[in-house]
Amino acid sequence: MITSPAFAGRRYAVLGLARSGMTAVESLLASGAQVTAWDSREEPRRSLEGRVDLADPALIDLKGYAGVVVSPGVPLNKHPIAAHAAAFGVPVIGDIELFAIARPNLPAHRVVGITGTNGKSTTTALLHHLLQSAALPVRMGGNIGLPVLGQNPLAPGGVYVLELSSYQIDLTRSLECEVAALLNLTPDHLDRYDGFAGYAASKARLFAMQRPDQVAVFGMSDPKTIAIAQREAQLRGKDKVRLVDGRDIAGLQPNWPALQGPHNLQNAAVAVAIAEALGLTEGQWRPALASYRGLPHRMERVAEVNGVTFINDSKATNPASAAPALAAFPPQSGPRIHWIVGGLPKGEKLDECAPWFGNVAAAYTIGDAGPLFADLLAPHMPVTRSEMMCEAIRQAKAAAHPGDVVLLSPACASFDQFRDYEARGDSFRQIVQALIEQDRSADGQPARTGEPC
């Protein structure tokens, strides 16, 4: 666990006791701070009885507090804690700001911050893999994996790689990243911001916290990101700002099984640019790109059977995030993709996916969006109204030929049939494996599973 004498003897309030909040409480207590904590749920409150003061920070006198640590899920534009803390002159911060405050007491290290609307997790995990492959001490945290405060400090020379959402950046004041990266910007979380411009400004704060001599890396897929990059180049000089689109490494992409598609080319390009800014050479990052295995539910290769590849892209919860998956498998002798699509829709259109309809051999619609999507797609491709995931996989598997791809990229939220996108992806993986086992049994080999559905 990361602790710091900077917290000793000071008072902090913590609002929200999920993973990051509970870890912040433990780090502060271990550092000698006095802590007031609160959560609307009774269970986490009960677990801290006798160790902290239990009170809602939005209702108590905050005079003398050094900060109110809130969960990124607390909407600062609506929750009373923001105005209440401001009335006492107390900053509202998050666990990433606590990490920033603790940094001077940690062994010598560097920090990378990665943000953007899409691709943050993949780029963060990929960079972690590149650095790990180069034998650098590295930790991954922020919006991915374990909370950074809950991890042991790195040895001297280590690198902390942080995935940062806009919410986390909003709660951070002093994180000077040796390298900061913005992948892309598309409208998102607009219920928390004053329009798209407010959301983009939140992301841009990551660079405002840097020193002029620190490096900034940007993707090139949208005008907003490029505009922020150009502004940073004027402020700190072009030698500290790197815009990348991946064209210089595109010829290597066929060797990266877990990084297919134009979106992953940009993710890889940003990861490589960061790695080089940290001192890695092509001889170090090039083989590591090929050995990267990917994250679950993000273009995850589940199986390949009889030349048919099964891909779990359950994290594609809107059309904009499904479109790159369709683009990743262009036709060979003909359209290759058997597309399982549907769920709880976030809109009534699939316009972002339309440029790639020619890559789709057939669509299999599921969930609440099934009837709507079937009508939208029928003029462009064969459509099967499967309704349920199991039937869609079974039907796609039966229709696919060697060289084809059975792709779960739903373009929808999961909540009509599944707890979350992870449960949906897990179900896809399990059904695929069960169907494979069923085929083995039919060929006279022992089956290890029961009926797939």
Steps between C-alpha positions, in 0.01 A plus 500: 500500500616854423515725806648843560607719793323782311171364639612454860300696755268649238125452469334359190144403418430213260165481320430170324644173629535282193846378397677833451330663800571215738861487381532875558372453857755228571788701349408809699463306825831323445659841442378635833209711373167550676219380276127563479333257261154446354312285253127465441541125550510368855742211440814703419420743780476214746837363388669825608329542839744595773772601253350813345235758581186400312319808368383637166754766390222693327334561837784565745725793590807463275709770662859380533468216248779462244269353237185307419584187302208395283436209268521587128139385478377793711354758256663825609258704289204367701621373837490747794853407610659735246327815628527390863876444481548826309326688779776385736779548245569127499608334171297212358751246374534134403740218574720602204561837665597319821751304292631827353545641851683183609741499203785705654544234770509206257818354346602682180248415229307628200126521438306455176139620478280372216156638423251522214145397423583157356799268520637608840502155656659328201771766466573497872523121516708491182749756632521306826586191293764685295673632812474167679649324197792745517556399865403839644328504840141601418159534666165549326212678670249783492190397309636149440610222729570567867484850650848646483511581873439135580810383316849477644735784402726430206874458528711796380470551126145366479208629295139542617263471202161652578182481297310819580134571435375857477340452842836411652668797332228727642606387849873548442693825545872429502580184303804586288530213254840456341300385198128572448292371210161579347375234259183655363191703587139431409193626691456304823384551860323819394270475804805597709633786285399821329479339158775337295729800554481451878582131467798575274623766743495241779725270299733788409567569870731198502743704290449822696634317807823409318818706500608648164794260482278190521377303199147497357379237249184529290304287259386655174153358442288806583515881480461565874802290591711659228397849617617422856827363361560814296436719802746297708761524224474880514534499878789258546662460158453240230784281630292415807176426310455188287204438268473141380263311271686171460581520130869445570433167674192385307704241309567318827134471604433159337744360759289625796217248550341696785530842337305485176299788354571869438416594859761259632757632254463842661501347849825322415650814347429702815642223722815486285542878510473496879739208527756679286460817707588283800811370326394169342650410163329336202688181584313497832146606403472321164500139629287601798221624271480154344484326841227721646194285574239773545236576761185296555195618306701732272559326168583191704576191291302228670570210265585400146335183371512367143631834382220701668608755761270594790547856632356639825464877471230534764650830620363659179193644671413759235517520118812721503696234691364213286599668172878440536436130562312475170784685330757256638402214265480617139371255237730240352313294241181656639355652818637317802320620814207325663393787722312440826344836581240633742415547863367809672529772234655840565336645190295407198773504235814311400643780285855471638507135394356558152833557317598144593180316411678360195723297731201316651393165356194483726356658815336322793291736713440448872336674795272798521661666198460185289187595303616858439848396390363221280291755311796738469739234376274294271551726194877453531562138598331170590349525849394229744279609789665283762367675813725304739880491510520122495292470184698775330830324566364164390357646179812702420727203562292283266512761222867600527766371259878475547643850512181647646460672837215459749502838669312606811510880478155595629496880452268501803498492876453156655238565765204347318639146535825523701633661817768692307716476190740266682223250576392521136854434379546216746179343372624526141827336593333219692247424225770491233709260706197281572411480130858401420485228765169384359660462156787302650254267666321448171836405346545229763716700741399533866298815568592705807191716517125464483259657261610853405152647532 
